Amino acid sequence: MRIVVGGADGAIGRGVSARLVSLGHDVVGIGARRPESWSGAVEFVTSTDYAADAVKGADAVLRCGGTSIAPHYSVEHSGGNAIVVRTALVLGRHVDDAVLRRFTGAVVFDDGSADRPLQVVHAHDVERVLVRALLESDLPAGRVDVAAAGHTTLRAIAAAVGRRVVKVPGPLGRIVAGPKVTAPTMDTTGMRDWGFTPTFDVAQAIEDFALACRGRIAVAGTVHDIPWRLPRVLQIPAVDAPAADGIEPVPAGPGDVTGEFDTPIDPRFPAFIATNLSEALAGPFSPSSASVTVLGTRAAGLVISERLRPGGAVQREMSVRTTGVFGHRLYAGITTGHFMAHTVPFIDPALVLSGFFGHTEDGLELFGEHLPPVEPRGLVRQLRGGLTFANCLVGLSAGSHGDTKAFAADVQRLEAAATDPATLDDDRLRELILLGRDHVVHGWVLSSASILLCAGYGVVMRLLCGRDVMPAAGDELVSAQALSAVHRLAAAARRDPVAARLLSEPETDAAALAAQAPAFSAALNTELALIGHRGPGEVEMRSATYADDPDLLIRMVTKALTALPRELPRLPAVPLRARPVAVAAASQLREREVRRDRMVRAIWVLRRLLREQGRRMVDAGELGAVDDVFYLLVDELDAPPPDLAGIVARRRAEQATLQGLVPPEAFSGRWTPTEAATTAFQGGEVLHGIGVSGGSARGRVRVVHAETIDDLQPGEVLVAKVTDVGYTPAFAYAAAVVTELGGPTSHAAIVAREFGVPCVVNARGATARLVTGTVVEVDGATGEVTVLGA
C-alpha cells in the first residue's frame, strides 16, 4: 500500500511511519521539517500544509489534528472510509512535544486542575491503533477513543518525573501554566470493539515517560539538556540521508561485499578503522545486534558531537558516522576522530587518537579530495575549545554518578520485569524487548561519555606530568570482576579437596560439583550471579555467556589452579600536583566500567527475551528455529515484514558470505577484502606494538577468537584481534596477552595493568603471522614480541 503520513515530523508520525515501512508499505511523510532520523530511502515532503501531489494516488492518508495535549488523528482510505482517532494525554520515552515541555520545567504550574482525574495512553499504543486504522479498511467508520484503563493526575505525573507542583492562583495561573493538561473524557467502547487493549497501563506509561524527562529542563518553552546530565536520545540521525549542503553518501565497498546494514559514507570523511569492539561484537554480526549495539554507538556519536560542538559539516558527521558498518563489522570514523581530537585544546590530535587506536592509522589517508569547511585551529578557536573541553570535563564528571545510578536502576527494573519471559503475554514481551533495546542504546551513550571523560583526564594528566600516566583504578574495577572471580574460585578449590579432585577430572561439570562439592558449587553460583551475564563475544546477540555455559567458567578455574601467582605491578608514581586529577580520572574509569557492565547485563536480559520471542514464532510457524530471531531487527518483531522466513534465509546466506572475507584493519574511501597474511614470523623476528602492562613472559602462542577461548592452555600467550571483558578470566592463566588492536585505555590494557599480566596491544598482524604453538617472549614495557622458535 501507498500511505501518506501527515505530521511525520512529530513523535507519533515518525513512529507510525517506521512501523509501516517495516511492514513493507510505501510511505510518504509530510511535515514542516524533515526529521533527522528519517531514512534517505523513504520519501518526505516538506510543507506547512498537506501536499496535494503527495496525497494523490494514496491508498490511505493520516492527518494529525488537535494539540499535543489533546491530539486527534484522521485516517482516510481511498474508498472513502474515514476514522477519527482521539487519544488521552500521550506519554512515553520518545515524546518530544508540548507534553515534554510542560513536565520538564523547573516546576509544574497548577492551573487548578492538578488533582483532577486525568487519562493517559502510551505513544506505542497510539501508533498500533493508527497502523490498524490505516491498513484495515473494513474497520467501522467514525470515532474511536484510545486511553489506558484508569486515571492519574497531573500531580502524580509531576512527582514521577521529579517536579514540584506550584499553585498560581487567578488569571496569572492560566497564563504561566500554559495549555491545560486535560482532554475530553475518553469513551473506549470503540477501542474494545476493535479488540484492542493497550499494552501499557497508567503506571507503566508514566514510568516510561519519566525516562524522557530525566536530564532535561524546559526554559522559555524550549527543552534543553541539563549540562551535567546525559538524557536519553529521542532521535538518532539516519546514516543514508544527504548532508545539509547536499553531499550524498556513497557506498564504501564493492557491491559483492557490501552488507544490507553497511554504512554509506560522506566522501569528505573517508577514513575508518576497526574498533576495540571487534571481539565483543565479532563480525559479521547478526541483524539483531545491528539494531541494538550499532544503534547505540550512533546515539553515542550524536551525544559526543553535541558536547564538543565543532559545528558545521564536522559536527553533523560526528553525529551521524562516528562509527560505521562495513562487511557487517564495526569501524570508527578516523577522519571524524581527527576533527574530534582537534577540539581538545593545545594538544597534538595524533596523541589523542593514539590513546584509542594505537598506531593502526599510521600512513592512512585521512582526507578526501574535497575537505569539509573547517575553521583554522588558531588561538581563538583553541581558547573556545578549551572552554568547551573544561565544561564537558567538569559538567559530565559532576553528574556521572547520578547518571550511572539511574541507569543501573533502569536495568534492574527491566531484569525484574523479565524474570520469567515465558509468563509474559505477547504484547508485553515485545514491549520489554523494545525497552531493553533502548536501555542498551542509552548504555552506549553513557559508556561513550565516560570514554570522552577518561580521554579528557588523560590529556590533563599529560599536561601536568609531561607524559602518559595511567592512574590505578583499584580492586573494585567492574571489568576485572570476571578475572577476580576465577582467582576466588581457584582459591576455594584449593581449600576443598573434593572440589580440587573433581576439577582435575576431564568430564566434571556443574551438576557433578553441585552433587559432590556443594560448598564450591554455592561459591560458583555466587560468582555467576555477579558475572554470569558476561562472556566472550558478549555484545553479539547470538553469543552464550557464562550463565548460559557455566562449564566454560569451570574449565577456566581448572586451568587457573595450575597457574603461578603473579606479583602485582607497581605503577609509576603520580606527581603531587597531578594527584587530584588522577583520583578523578580513576573514578571516571570505574564509572565507565560500571556503565558498560550494566549495559552488557541489559543485553543479557534482552537476549533471553529475544529467545523467548523466537520460541513463540517457531510455535506459530513463522520461523524455523529459535535462533532465527537473531536475524530480524528488533523493530521487525513488533512490525513484521512479509516473508519472515525468506528474510532470515537471505540474511543467513549474506552472513555466511561475509564470514569468508578478511576485512581490512583500516581503509580510506573504499574498502575491499584483504588477503590473509601467509608469511609467519620466523625465529629472531620482532613484532612491535604498544607496551601497556610491564613485565616479560615466555610461552607458546595460542591465537584465539570468541568461540575458541576455551582452547587456551595455562602458560600460553593469548593472541587475539582484541580482547574484551569476556576474555579476562583467561588472563588468570595466560603467560601474557597480545592484541592487534587497541590502545592504552582498552579493556585488555586496563585489566592487565591491575593484575600484573604482561600485555602488548596494537601489534599489527599478530593473529595472522604468529602461529599457534610458536614460542615467543612478550615484553609488556617495550611493546616487543620476539619470536624464539617453534
Disulfide bonds with the S-S distance in Angstrom:
none
